[in-house]
Amino acid sequence: MGRTVSTEDLKAKLDRKESIKVVETLAPERYREAHIPGALNIPPEKIKELAAVVAHQGRRNHHLLR
């Protein structure tokens, strides 16, 4: 699985348009209110069920769970 990155590192990666996968863990209503553009959301109650699936999708190598 990828590693957790700081907010500053994430912003720098997004600014450089690096190929990364951002995963947020917000309740659906919070995600609708505000989220990182392009981020995938896994609601907190689904993390155990879906984290392994998400980690193996795509070719990107950094993950952020907040």
N, C-alpha and C positions, 0 to 999 in steps of 0.2 A: 504494500500500500504506500501511498505517497506520504509526504510529511506536512506538518502544519507550518504555515508561514505567518509572519507578523503582518499587521495591517499595512505598514510602510512597504514591506517587500511585495505584498500583493498589489498595492497601488502602482509600484514601479513596474511590475510585470505586466499589468494591464495597460499602463501607459506605453510600454514598449511593444504592446500587442503580441506578447509571448503566447504560445499555445499552451494554455493551462485549463484545467477543469476545476471550477469553483463549486463547492457543494455547501449550501447553507442548511442549517437545521432549525427552521422556523415553523411555527404553527402557520397553517395556510393563510389565515387572516393577516398575520404579520408580514408574510411574504408578499401578499397582494398590496399591502401598504407601502413597503419599501424593501428592496433587495438589490444585490449587486447585479447589474445588467449581464445577462447571459448565464447567470448562476442556476444550477440545478438545486431544487429544494427537496430535502428529505425531512418530513415532519418528525419531531422528536420521538414519537411513539413508533416510528418505522425504521429507526436507525439500525437496530440489530438485524432486522429482516433484509434491508436493502444496501447496507454499506459495502458488503463484499461484492455485490453485483456491480455497483457503481465503480468500485476500485478496479475492476477488471475490464471495464468498457473503455474504448478509445485508446489513443496512444500518448496521452498526456501524462506528465509525471509529477505534478504537484496537486495537492488537495488541501482545501481549507474547510474545516468544520468550525462553525462559530455558534 
